[in-house]
Amino acid sequence: MAQQTDTRHEGRDMKEFSKSSIDRYILPNRIFCSMAGMWPVDEKSSIYGKLFAHFRLLFAVTAISSVFVPEILAIVEHWGDLKILAGVGCVLTTVGQLLFKIIYLLARREKACSLYNELRDLWGSSDIPRERKHYEELAYKARTFTIIFYSSCMCNVLTFTVAAAFDYVKIEYNISNGAEKSRHFPFEVWYGTDITDTPRFEVAFVCQVIASLICAAGISGLDASFMTIILHVCGQFKLINAWISDIGVQINTEAVHVHRPQKLEKNFIRCIRHHQRMINVVNEVNNLLTPIIFMQILTSGVEICLSGFALLDNATGTDLLKCISYLTSMWIQLLLWCWPGEILVEESQQIGHTIYLNVPWYALSPILRKQLCILIVRSQQYCSITALTFQTLSIQTLTNVFNTAASFFTLLRQMQQK
């Protein structure tokens, strides 16, 4: 999503943003994505600023690859060992997801920047604080869950690093007492040669920690940004529902349809046009995110299966803490995708119910009744985020992924027994 247009407030602190500014709500997304070089760059930035942004992206891809490739080599080297497959495979799947998202968004950066600018423009759909709160509430929830997800990812980095450092200190103590030397990194990898000797081990250890920090920022930044996009769209549907409800109140209390029919018609036209605009935005979101969602759903079951298998296979010590932390993050990540999709379906469907229940359509002119009927019929075809048109993101998707993970888990247990 990198390199063409940018937020006009790059470098500002959250305190400088007004409470109603969109930049205040997307600031965590911008910080985490920028750490991985995946936030749009301002065209007005200096040449050094643009070069630094490209450097961040190149450095992030290199750091991520420095974990991804050695983990593939580790699986090849220990092929047939289910314990290695489970421990390395779940991390490898997550890092592979991140690399795919980065490459895909870079390939479609113009589309991503266009959608980003569209959402910024939608933020000014209303200047009335009472109306703005409908989408500001969802924007606040998006910011909160962005921070929560990043915290869970950082918790993974911390637990894996502390566990490896603890074992390193313990092993060094045992070596001084004549025990066999056996060190390991925070994440299981194989570099093609033995690097357990000092200082190569310490250098590789630090490099892996730095790479894991960038991976955590990239995963949380991109996935939370996708969640934020969907929730901002949901907020616009909530705004349409608020407009329709206000129209119903005005008709009942002010007899607007008798004294000022032009104003009534204008308000209805605003709702219809904004609804059509949001349908187009949802189509744009689907056009951009469908391949990512498909890949995410397809691999999340494998992720949860492998991390759950590793949890049961390493039921003691620091490995238990690592597996619990990692499995928790995977659940949060999947929830970040499915929960906004459920809200979008509900809010888009709610428009028809709001019109029927809150607007005295029977007292309107035939032309307005016809327009409302069209809007009701269109809202019955709810808007949703899909994975290649066959899987709608919702809470049901969450249960389907868990069922798939359980099936994979059963298969792995049978393989282990044999």
VEXDREN-2710 file (C-alpha; in Angstrom, 1 decimal):
% VEXDREN-2710
k/r/px/py/pz
1/MET/0.0/0.0/0.0
2/ALA/3.0/2.0/-0.2
3/GLN/4.2/4.8/-2.2
4/GLN/1.9/7.3/-3.9
5/THR/-0.2/9.6/-1.8
6/ASP/-0.2/10.1/1.9
7/THR/-1.8/11.4/4.9
8/ARG/-1.3/15.1/5.1
9/HIS/-0.2/15.0/8.7
10/GLU/2.9/12.7/8.6
11/GLY/5.0/13.1/11.7
12/ARG/2.3/14.7/13.9
13/ASP/1.7/13.4/17.4
14/MET/-1.8/12.2/18.4
15/LYS/-2.2/15.3/20.6
16/GLU/-2.1/17.6/17.6
17/PHE/-5.0/15.9/15.9
18/SER/-8.5/17.2/16.8
19/LYS/-10.9/14.8/18.3
20/SER/-13.0/14.6/15.1
21/SER/-10.0/14.1/12.8
22/ILE/-9.6/10.8/11.0
23/ASP/-5.8/11.0/11.5
24/ARG/-6.4/10.6/15.3
25/TYR/-8.1/7.3/14.8
26/ILE/-5.8/5.8/12.2
27/LEU/-2.6/6.9/13.9
28/PRO/-1.8/3.5/15.3
29/ASN/-2.3/2.0/11.8
30/ARG/0.0/4.5/10.3
31/ILE/2.8/3.9/12.9
32/PHE/2.7/0.1/12.7
33/CYS/2.5/0.1/8.8
34/SER/5.2/2.7/8.6
35/MET/7.5/0.4/10.6
36/ALA/7.2/-2.1/7.7
37/GLY/7.3/0.6/5.0
38/MET/3.7/0.0/4.0
39/TRP/2.1/3.4/4.6
40/PRO/1.5/5.8/1.6
41/VAL/4.1/8.4/1.1
42/ASP/3.2/12.1/0.7
43/GLU/3.8/13.3/-2.8
44/LYS/5.0/16.6/-1.3
45/SER/7.7/14.9/0.8
46/SER/11.3/15.7/0.1
47/ILE/13.4/13.3/-2.0
48/TYR/15.2/12.2/1.2
49/GLY/11.8/11.4/2.8
50/LYS/10.8/9.3/-0.2
51/LEU/14.1/7.5/-0.3
52/PHE/13.9/6.7/3.4
53/ALA/10.3/5.3/2.9
54/HIS/11.6/3.1/0.2
55/PHE/14.5/2.0/2.4
56/ARG/12.1/1.1/5.2
57/LEU/10.2/-1.1/2.8
58/LEU/13.3/-2.8/1.5
59/PHE/14.7/-3.3/4.9
60/ALA/11.3/-4.8/6.2
61/VAL/11.1/-7.2/3.2
62/THR/14.7/-8.3/3.8
63/ALA/14.1/-8.8/7.5
64/ILE/10.9/-10.8/6.9
65/SER/12.7/-12.9/4.3
66/SER/15.5/-13.6/6.8
67/VAL/13.0/-15.5/8.9
68/PHE/10.8/-16.9/6.1
69/VAL/13.6/-18.6/4.1
70/PRO/15.5/-20.2/7.1
71/GLU/12.2/-21.6/8.4
72/ILE/11.5/-23.3/5.0
73/LEU/15.0/-24.8/5.2
74/ALA/14.3/-26.0/8.8
75/ILE/11.2/-27.9/7.6
76/VAL/13.2/-29.4/4.7
77/GLU/16.0/-30.4/7.0
78/HIS/13.7/-32.0/9.6
79/TRP/11.1/-33.3/7.2
80/GLY/9.0/-36.0/8.9
81/ASP/9.4/-34.7/12.4
82/LEU/5.9/-33.6/13.4
83/LYS/7.2/-31.6/16.4
84/ILE/9.4/-29.5/14.1
85/LEU/6.6/-29.3/11.5
86/ALA/4.1/-27.9/14.1
87/GLY/6.5/-25.5/15.8
88/VAL/8.0/-24.1/12.6
89/GLY/4.9/-24.5/10.4
90/CYS/2.6/-22.2/12.3
91/VAL/5.2/-19.4/12.4
92/LEU/6.1/-20.0/8.7
93/THR/2.4/-19.7/7.7
94/THR/2.1/-16.4/9.5
95/VAL/5.2/-14.9/8.0
96/GLY/4.2/-16.2/4.5
97/GLN/0.8/-14.5/4.9
98/LEU/2.6/-11.2/5.6
99/LEU/4.9/-11.5/2.6
100/PHE/2.0/-12.3/0.4
101/LYS/0.1/-9.2/1.6
102/ILE/3.0/-6.9/1.1
103/ILE/3.8/-8.1/-2.4
104/TYR/0.1/-8.0/-3.4
105/LEU/-0.5/-4.5/-2.0
106/LEU/2.7/-3.3/-3.7
107/ALA/1.4/-4.7/-7.0
108/ARG/-2.0/-2.9/-6.5
109/ARG/-0.7/0.2/-4.7
110/GLU/-2.7/2.6/-7.0
111/LYS/-6.0/0.8/-6.1
112/ALA/-5.1/0.7/-2.4
113/CYS/-4.2/4.5/-2.4
114/SER/-7.4/5.3/-4.2
115/LEU/-9.5/3.4/-1.6
116/TYR/-7.6/5.1/1.2
117/ASN/-8.3/8.6/-0.2
118/GLU/-12.0/7.6/-0.7
119/LEU/-12.3/6.7/3.0
120/ARG/-10.7/9.9/4.0
121/ASP/-13.2/11.8/1.9
122/LEU/-16.1/9.8/3.4
123/TRP/-15.0/11.0/6.9
124/GLY/-16.5/14.4/6.1
125/SER/-19.9/13.0/5.2
126/SER/-21.5/15.0/8.0
127/ASP/-20.5/18.1/10.0
128/ILE/-23.0/17.5/12.8
129/PRO/-21.4/16.0/15.9
130/ARG/-24.5/14.0/16.7
131/GLU/-24.4/12.3/13.3
132/ARG/-20.6/11.9/13.2
133/LYS/-20.6/9.9/16.5
134/HIS/-22.2/7.0/14.6
135/TYR/-19.0/6.4/12.6
136/GLU/-16.6/7.9/15.1
137/GLU/-17.6/5.2/17.6
138/LEU/-16.7/2.4/15.2
139/ALA/-13.4/4.3/14.3
140/TYR/-12.6/4.4/18.0
141/LYS/-13.2/0.6/18.3
142/ALA/-11.0/0.0/15.3
143/ARG/-8.2/2.0/16.9
144/THR/-8.6/0.2/20.2
145/PHE/-8.5/-3.3/18.6
146/THR/-5.5/-2.2/16.5
147/ILE/-3.6/-1.5/19.7
148/ILE/-4.8/-4.8/21.3
149/PHE/-3.7/-6.9/18.3
150/TYR/-0.3/-5.2/18.2
151/SER/0.1/-5.9/21.9
152/SER/-0.7/-9.6/21.4
153/CYS/1.9/-9.7/18.5
154/MET/4.5/-8.1/20.7
155/CYS/3.6/-10.5/23.5
156/ASN/4.6/-13.3/21.1
157/VAL/7.9/-11.6/20.3
158/LEU/8.5/-11.1/24.1
159/THR/7.6/-14.7/25.1
160/PHE/9.7/-16.3/22.3
161/THR/12.7/-14.1/23.0
162/VAL/12.6/-14.4/26.8
163/ALA/12.1/-18.2/26.5
164/ALA/15.2/-18.5/24.2
165/ALA/17.2/-16.1/26.4
166/PHE/16.3/-18.0/29.5
167/ASP/17.4/-21.3/27.9
168/TYR/20.6/-19.6/26.7
169/VAL/21.5/-18.5/30.2
170/LYS/20.6/-21.9/31.6
171/ILE/22.6/-23.7/28.9
172/GLU/25.6/-21.5/29.5
173/TYR/25.5/-22.3/33.2
174/ASN/25.3/-26.1/32.4
175/ILE/28.2/-25.8/29.9
176/SER/30.4/-24.4/32.6
177/ASN/29.6/-27.5/34.6
178/GLY/30.5/-29.8/31.7
179/ALA/27.1/-30.3/30.0
180/GLU/26.6/-30.5/26.3
181/LYS/26.3/-27.3/24.3
182/SER/22.8/-26.8/22.7
183/ARG/21.5/-23.4/22.0
184/HIS/18.4/-22.3/20.1
185/PHE/16.9/-19.1/18.6
186/PRO/13.6/-17.6/19.5
187/PHE/12.1/-19.1/16.3
188/GLU/13.2/-22.5/15.0
189/VAL/15.3/-21.9/11.8
190/TRP/18.2/-23.5/9.9
191/TYR/20.8/-21.4/8.1
192/GLY/22.5/-24.3/6.3
193/THR/25.4/-24.4/8.7
194/ASP/26.1/-24.6/12.4
195/ILE/26.1/-21.1/13.9
196/THR/25.9/-22.0/17.6
197/ASP/29.3/-20.7/18.3
198/THR/30.0/-17.3/19.8
199/PRO/29.7/-14.5/18.4
200/ARG/27.8/-15.8/15.4
201/PHE/25.0/-17.1/17.5
202/GLU/24.5/-13.8/19.4
203/VAL/24.5/-11.8/16.1
204/ALA/22.0/-14.1/14.5
205/PHE/19.9/-14.0/17.7
206/VAL/19.7/-10.2/17.7
207/CYS/18.9/-10.1/14.0
208/GLN/16.1/-12.6/14.5
209/VAL/14.6/-10.4/17.3
210/ILE/14.8/-7.3/15.1
211/ALA/13.1/-9.3/12.2
212/SER/10.4/-10.5/14.6
213/LEU/9.7/-7.0/15.7
214/ILE/9.2/-5.9/12.1
215/CYS/7.0/-8.9/11.4
216/ALA/4.8/-8.1/14.4
217/ALA/4.4/-4.5/13.3
218/GLY/3.7/-5.5/9.7
219/ILE/1.1/-8.2/10.6
220/SER/-0.7/-6.0/13.2
221/GLY/-0.5/-2.9/11.0
222/LEU/-1.8/-4.4/7.8
223/ASP/-4.5/-6.7/9.3
224/ALA/-5.7/-4.0/11.6
225/SER/-5.8/-1.5/8.7
226/PHE/-8.0/-3.9/6.8
227/MET/-10.3/-4.2/9.8
228/THR/-10.3/-0.4/10.1
229/ILE/-11.3/0.0/6.5
230/ILE/-14.3/-2.3/6.9
231/LEU/-15.4/-0.7/10.2
232/HIS/-15.2/2.8/8.6
233/VAL/-17.5/1.5/5.9
234/CYS/-19.9/0.1/8.5
235/GLY/-19.9/3.5/10.2
236/GLN/-21.2/5.1/6.9
237/PHE/-24.1/2.6/6.8
238/LYS/-24.9/3.6/10.4
239/LEU/-24.9/7.2/9.3
240/ILE/-27.5/6.4/6.6
241/ASN/-29.7/4.7/9.2
242/ALA/-29.4/7.8/11.4
243/TRP/-30.4/10.1/8.5
244/ILE/-33.4/7.9/7.8
245/SER/-34.5/7.9/11.4
246/ASP/-34.2/11.7/11.6
247/ILE/-36.4/12.0/8.5
248/GLY/-39.0/9.9/10.2
249/VAL/-38.9/12.1/13.3
250/GLN/-39.2/15.2/11.2
251/ILE/-42.2/13.9/9.3
252/ASN/-44.0/13.0/12.6
253/THR/-43.2/16.2/14.4
254/GLU/-42.9/18.9/11.8
255/ALA/-45.2/17.8/9.0
256/VAL/-42.3/18.5/6.6
257/HIS/-44.0/16.5/3.9
258/VAL/-46.8/19.1/3.9
259/HIS/-45.0/22.4/4.4
260/ARG/-41.6/21.7/2.9
261/PRO/-41.8/18.8/0.5
262/GLN/-38.6/19.9/-1.3
263/LYS/-36.5/19.5/1.9
264/LEU/-38.0/16.1/2.5
265/GLU/-37.2/15.0/-1.0
266/LYS/-33.7/16.4/-0.8
267/ASN/-33.0/14.4/2.4
268/PHE/-34.3/11.2/0.8
269/ILE/-32.1/11.8/-2.3
270/ARG/-29.1/12.3/0.0
271/CYS/-29.7/9.0/1.7
272/ILE/-30.2/7.2/-1.6
273/ARG/-27.1/8.6/-3.2
274/HIS/-24.9/8.0/-0.2
275/HIS/-26.2/4.4/0.0
276/GLN/-25.3/3.9/-3.7
277/ARG/-21.9/5.4/-3.0
278/MET/-21.3/3.0/-0.1
279/ILE/-22.3/0.0/-2.3
280/ASN/-19.6/1.1/-4.8
281/VAL/-17.1/1.5/-1.9
282/VAL/-17.9/-2.0/-0.7
283/ASN/-17.3/-3.3/-4.2
284/GLU/-13.9/-1.6/-4.3
285/VAL/-13.0/-3.1/-0.9
286/ASN/-13.9/-6.5/-2.2
287/ASN/-12.0/-5.9/-5.3
288/LEU/-8.9/-5.1/-3.3
289/LEU/-9.1/-7.5/-0.4
290/THR/-10.7/-10.6/-1.8
291/PRO/-7.4/-12.4/-2.7
292/ILE/-6.0/-11.5/0.8
293/ILE/-9.1/-12.7/2.6
294/PHE/-9.2/-15.9/0.6
295/MET/-5.5/-16.6/1.5
296/GLN/-6.2/-15.7/5.1
297/ILE/-9.1/-18.0/5.5
298/LEU/-7.4/-20.8/3.6
299/THR/-4.3/-20.7/5.8
300/SER/-5.8/-19.7/9.2
301/GLY/-7.1/-23.3/9.7
302/VAL/-3.6/-24.6/9.2
303/GLU/-2.2/-22.0/11.5
304/ILE/-4.5/-22.8/14.4
305/CYS/-4.1/-26.5/13.8
306/LEU/-0.3/-26.4/13.9
307/SER/-0.2/-24.1/16.9
308/GLY/-2.7/-26.2/18.8
309/PHE/-0.8/-29.4/18.0
310/ALA/2.4/-27.7/19.2
311/LEU/0.6/-26.7/22.4
312/LEU/-0.4/-30.3/23.2
313/ASP/3.0/-31.6/22.2
314/ASN/5.0/-29.2/24.3
315/ALA/2.9/-29.2/27.5
316/THR/5.5/-28.0/29.9
317/GLY/8.0/-25.2/30.5
318/THR/8.5/-22.1/28.4
319/ASP/7.3/-23.9/25.3
320/LEU/3.8/-24.0/26.8
321/LEU/3.8/-20.3/27.3
322/LYS/5.0/-19.7/23.8
323/CYS/2.3/-21.9/22.3
324/ILE/-0.5/-20.3/24.3
325/SER/0.6/-16.8/23.4
326/TYR/0.8/-17.7/19.7
327/LEU/-2.5/-19.5/19.6
328/THR/-4.2/-16.5/21.3
329/SER/-2.8/-14.1/18.7
330/MET/-4.1/-16.3/15.9
331/TRP/-7.6/-16.2/17.4
332/ILE/-7.5/-12.4/17.7
333/GLN/-6.2/-12.1/14.1
334/LEU/-9.1/-14.2/12.8
335/LEU/-11.6/-12.3/14.9
336/LEU/-10.3/-9.0/13.4
337/TRP/-11.4/-10.2/10.0
338/CYS/-14.7/-11.9/10.8
339/TRP/-16.1/-9.4/13.4
340/PRO/-16.2/-6.3/11.0
341/GLY/-17.7/-8.5/8.3
342/GLU/-20.6/-9.4/10.6
343/ILE/-21.2/-5.7/11.5
344/LEU/-21.2/-4.8/7.8
345/VAL/-23.9/-7.3/7.0
346/GLU/-26.0/-6.2/9.9
347/GLU/-25.7/-2.5/9.2
348/SER/-26.5/-2.8/5.5
349/GLN/-29.5/-4.9/6.2
350/GLN/-30.7/-2.5/8.9
351/ILE/-31.4/0.2/6.4
352/GLY/-34.6/-1.6/5.1
353/HIS/-35.9/-2.2/8.6
354/THR/-35.2/1.4/9.6
355/ILE/-37.2/2.7/6.6
356/TYR/-40.1/0.4/7.2
357/LEU/-40.3/0.9/11.0
358/ASN/-39.2/4.5/11.5
359/VAL/-40.6/6.4/8.4
360/PRO/-44.4/6.9/8.0
361/TRP/-44.1/5.9/4.3
362/TYR/-47.9/5.6/4.0
363/ALA/-48.2/9.3/4.5
364/LEU/-45.7/10.2/1.7
365/SER/-46.3/11.0/-1.9
366/PRO/-46.4/8.1/-4.4
367/ILE/-43.0/9.2/-5.9
368/LEU/-41.3/9.1/-2.5
369/ARG/-42.9/5.8/-1.6
370/LYS/-41.6/4.3/-4.8
371/GLN/-38.1/5.6/-4.0
372/LEU/-38.2/4.1/-0.5
373/CYS/-39.4/0.8/-1.9
374/ILE/-36.4/0.7/-4.2
375/LEU/-34.1/1.4/-1.3
376/ILE/-35.7/-1.3/0.8
377/VAL/-35.4/-3.9/-1.9
378/ARG/-31.7/-3.0/-2.5
379/SER/-30.9/-3.2/1.2
380/GLN/-32.3/-6.7/1.3
381/GLN/-29.4/-7.6/-0.9
382/TYR/-26.9/-6.9/2.0
383/CYS/-23.4/-5.7/1.5
384/SER/-20.6/-8.0/2.6
385/ILE/-16.9/-8.8/2.3
386/THR/-16.2/-12.0/0.6
387/ALA/-13.4/-14.4/-0.2
388/LEU/-13.6/-15.0/-4.0
389/THR/-17.4/-14.7/-3.9
390/PHE/-18.1/-17.9/-2.1
391/GLN/-17.3/-17.2/1.6
392/THR/-18.8/-14.2/3.3
393/LEU/-16.9/-12.8/6.3
394/SER/-19.0/-13.3/9.4
395/ILE/-18.9/-15.0/12.8
396/GLN/-20.0/-18.1/10.9
397/THR/-16.7/-18.0/9.1
398/LEU/-14.9/-18.1/12.4
399/THR/-16.6/-21.3/13.4
400/ASN/-15.9/-22.8/9.9
401/VAL/-12.2/-22.1/10.3
402/PHE/-12.2/-23.7/13.7
403/ASN/-13.9/-26.8/12.3
404/THR/-11.3/-27.0/9.5
405/ALA/-8.5/-26.6/12.1
406/ALA/-10.0/-29.4/14.2
407/SER/-10.1/-31.7/11.1
408/PHE/-6.5/-31.0/10.3
409/PHE/-5.6/-31.5/14.0
410/THR/-7.3/-34.9/14.0
411/LEU/-5.3/-35.9/10.9
412/LEU/-2.0/-34.9/12.5
413/ARG/-2.8/-36.9/15.6
414/GLN/-3.5/-39.9/13.6
415/MET/-0.2/-39.4/11.7
416/GLN/1.6/-39.1/15.0
417/GLN/0.1/-42.3/16.4
418/LYS/1.3/-44.2/13.2
END
